[in-house]
Amino acid sequence: MKPEIDYSLYLVTDRRLMSTSTLEEAVGQAIAGGVTLVQLREKDASSLEFYEMAVKVKQVTDRHNIPLIIDDRADIAAAVDAAGVHVGQSDIPARRVRSVIGKDKILGVSASTLDEAVQAQRDGADYLGVGAMFATKTKTDATVVSMEELKKIREAVSLPIVAIGGINGKMLPLLEGTGIDGVAVVSALMASNSITAEAEKLKRAVLRIKRT
């Protein structure tokens, strides 16, 4: 059975940025501060490294009853029984991933245009990661999505929308009134020296935005 997901504050990992000694520690601190969903995204890891990280991180997320999403790798997701998989536009097509992971797993799809968002919904996505909303150092090749495009996507699809890309406490207020269901953050938490406290602040800000 597909789990219920709270998309409010979505942590996407990047061990290159982390202020802690281990990835599990960073994830645990973020969850303590209010993170509701975690995606393991480590592009520079070998398959074995990625699997080993997934095992360790899932122990943390399971302990706190937080769903774990695996970036791109449906095989790793299956190996650790993760809650789901997230794919981008240059990864295996979403419809194929859906056929692999089945109907009971969560499928997230990145979209930066209205057409991509509509297609992702047709292909069986459970949620959209829309961005990059702002310039971001973690994905320098990402196209910045305008607020107008985000609002068009919101009007066109019924899926939950998570805004991603360059999001931090300073930029969050700019997303008011867009109808998003949550935000995904990378460096705002991973690089923070006070991950739990920063997550708490971001969570309060996100919940205010969701009410607008």
C-alpha positions as CSV (number, residue, x, y, z in Angstrom):
1,M,0.0,0.0,0.0
2,K,1.3,3.4,-1.0
3,P,2.3,5.5,2.1
4,E,0.8,8.9,2.9
5,I,3.4,11.5,2.3
6,D,3.8,14.9,3.9
7,Y,5.8,17.0,1.4
8,S,6.3,20.1,3.5
9,L,10.0,19.9,4.1
10,Y,11.9,17.6,1.8
11,L,15.6,17.0,2.4
12,V,17.8,16.1,-0.6
13,T,21.2,14.9,0.5
14,D,24.6,15.9,-0.8
15,R,27.5,14.6,1.3
16,R,29.9,17.0,-0.4
17,L,28.2,19.8,1.6
18,M,27.5,18.2,4.9
19,S,28.7,19.8,8.1
20,T,28.4,16.6,10.1
21,S,30.9,13.7,10.1
22,T,28.4,11.2,8.6
23,L,25.4,11.4,6.3
24,E,23.2,9.5,8.8
25,E,24.0,12.2,11.4
26,A,22.9,15.0,9.0
27,V,19.7,13.2,8.1
28,G,18.9,12.5,11.8
29,Q,19.4,16.1,12.8
30,A,17.3,17.3,9.9
31,I,14.5,15.0,10.9
32,A,14.7,16.2,14.4
33,G,14.1,19.7,13.1
34,G,11.0,18.8,11.2
35,V,12.0,17.3,7.8
36,T,9.1,15.2,6.5
37,L,10.7,13.4,3.6
38,V,14.3,12.4,2.6
39,Q,15.8,11.8,-0.8
40,L,19.1,10.1,-1.0
41,R,20.9,11.8,-4.0
42,E,24.6,11.1,-4.3
43,K,25.6,11.4,-7.9
44,D,29.3,10.7,-7.4
45,A,28.8,7.4,-5.5
46,S,29.5,4.0,-7.0
47,S,26.6,1.5,-7.0
48,L,28.0,-0.3,-3.9
49,E,28.6,3.0,-2.1
50,F,25.1,4.2,-2.9
51,Y,23.6,1.0,-1.6
52,E,25.6,1.1,1.6
53,M,24.6,4.7,2.2
54,A,21.0,3.8,1.5
55,V,21.0,1.0,4.1
56,K,22.4,3.3,6.7
57,V,20.2,6.3,6.0
58,K,17.1,4.1,5.9
59,Q,17.9,2.9,9.4
60,V,17.6,6.5,10.5
61,T,14.5,7.3,8.5
62,D,12.7,4.1,9.6
63,R,13.5,4.9,13.2
64,H,11.6,8.2,12.8
65,N,8.9,6.8,10.4
66,I,10.1,9.2,7.6
67,P,9.8,7.9,4.0
68,L,13.0,7.5,2.1
69,I,13.1,8.3,-1.6
70,I,16.0,7.1,-3.8
71,D,17.3,9.3,-6.6
72,D,17.1,7.6,-10.0
73,R,18.1,4.1,-8.9
74,A,15.0,1.9,-8.8
75,D,17.3,-1.1,-8.2
76,I,18.8,0.5,-5.0
77,A,15.3,1.5,-3.9
78,A,14.1,-2.1,-4.3
79,A,17.2,-3.5,-2.5
80,V,16.5,-1.4,0.6
81,D,12.7,-1.3,0.3
82,A,12.6,2.5,0.1
83,A,9.3,4.3,-0.1
84,G,10.0,5.3,-3.7
85,V,12.2,6.7,-6.5
86,H,12.7,10.2,-7.9
87,V,13.7,10.7,-11.6
88,G,14.8,13.6,-13.7
89,Q,14.1,14.4,-17.3
90,S,17.4,12.8,-18.4
91,D,16.8,9.6,-16.4
92,I,14.8,6.5,-17.3
93,P,11.3,7.6,-18.4
94,A,8.9,7.9,-15.6
95,R,6.4,5.5,-17.2
96,R,9.1,2.8,-17.3
97,V,10.1,3.4,-13.7
98,R,6.5,3.1,-12.7
99,S,6.3,-0.3,-14.4
100,V,9.4,-1.4,-12.5
101,I,8.5,-0.2,-9.0
102,G,4.8,-1.0,-9.1
103,K,1.8,0.9,-8.0
104,D,2.5,0.8,-4.2
105,K,5.8,2.9,-4.4
106,I,6.1,6.7,-4.6
107,L,7.3,8.1,-7.9
108,G,8.6,11.6,-8.1
109,V,9.5,13.4,-11.3
110,S,11.5,16.6,-11.9
111,A,9.9,19.2,-14.1
112,S,10.8,22.6,-15.2
113,T,8.1,23.3,-17.8
114,L,4.3,22.9,-18.1
115,D,4.7,20.2,-20.7
116,E,7.1,18.2,-18.6
117,A,4.7,18.4,-15.6
118,V,1.6,17.4,-17.6
119,Q,3.5,14.4,-19.1
120,A,4.8,13.3,-15.7
121,Q,1.2,13.2,-14.4
122,R,0.2,11.1,-17.4
123,D,3.2,8.8,-16.8
124,G,2.1,8.0,-13.2
125,A,4.0,10.4,-11.1
126,D,2.9,10.8,-7.5
127,Y,4.5,14.3,-7.1
128,L,6.5,16.8,-9.0
129,G,9.8,18.4,-8.1
130,V,9.6,21.8,-9.9
131,G,12.7,23.9,-10.3
132,A,15.2,25.2,-10.1
133,M,13.2,28.1,-8.6
134,F,16.3,30.1,-7.9
135,A,19.9,29.9,-8.9
136,T,21.6,27.0,-7.1
137,K,25.3,26.0,-6.7
138,T,24.3,22.3,-6.2
139,K,23.0,22.0,-9.8
140,T,24.7,24.7,-11.9
141,D,23.1,23.5,-15.2
142,A,19.5,23.8,-13.9
143,T,17.2,26.1,-15.7
144,V,15.5,28.6,-13.5
145,V,11.7,28.3,-13.5
146,S,9.7,31.5,-13.4
147,M,6.9,32.1,-10.9
148,E,4.5,32.4,-13.8
149,E,5.5,28.9,-15.0
150,L,5.1,27.4,-11.5
151,K,1.6,28.9,-11.3
152,K,0.7,27.4,-14.7
153,I,1.9,24.0,-13.6
154,R,-0.1,24.3,-10.4
155,E,-3.2,25.1,-12.4
156,A,-2.7,22.3,-14.8
157,V,-1.9,19.3,-12.6
158,S,-3.5,17.8,-9.5
159,L,-0.3,16.3,-8.1
160,P,1.5,17.6,-5.1
161,I,4.2,20.1,-6.1
162,V,7.6,20.4,-4.3
163,A,9.6,23.5,-5.2
164,I,13.3,23.0,-5.4
165,G,16.5,24.9,-6.3
166,G,18.2,27.6,-4.3
167,I,15.6,27.5,-1.6
168,N,16.5,28.9,1.9
169,G,14.9,31.0,4.6
170,K,15.5,34.2,2.6
171,M,14.0,32.9,-0.6
172,L,11.0,31.1,0.9
173,P,8.7,34.1,1.2
174,L,8.9,34.6,-2.6
175,L,6.9,31.3,-3.0
176,E,3.8,32.6,-1.2
177,G,0.6,32.2,-3.1
178,T,2.0,29.6,-5.6
179,G,0.0,26.7,-4.2
180,I,3.0,24.5,-3.6
181,D,2.8,21.5,-1.2
182,G,6.3,21.8,0.1
183,V,9.9,22.7,-0.6
184,A,13.0,20.6,-1.2
185,V,16.3,21.9,0.2
186,V,19.9,20.7,-0.1
187,S,22.6,23.1,1.0
188,A,20.2,25.1,3.3
189,L,20.3,22.1,5.6
190,M,23.3,19.9,4.6
191,A,25.8,22.8,4.9
192,S,24.3,24.3,8.0
193,N,26.3,24.2,11.3
194,S,22.9,24.0,13.1
195,I,20.9,21.6,11.0
196,T,18.1,20.9,13.5
197,A,17.6,24.6,14.3
198,E,17.6,25.6,10.6
199,A,15.1,22.8,9.8
200,E,12.8,24.1,12.5
201,K,12.9,27.6,11.0
202,L,12.3,26.4,7.5
203,K,9.5,24.2,8.6
204,R,7.7,27.1,10.3
205,A,8.2,29.2,7.2
206,V,6.9,26.5,4.8
207,L,3.8,25.9,6.9
208,R,3.0,29.6,6.8
209,I,3.4,29.6,3.0
210,K,1.2,26.6,2.6
211,R,-1.6,28.4,4.3
212,T,-1.5,31.3,1.8
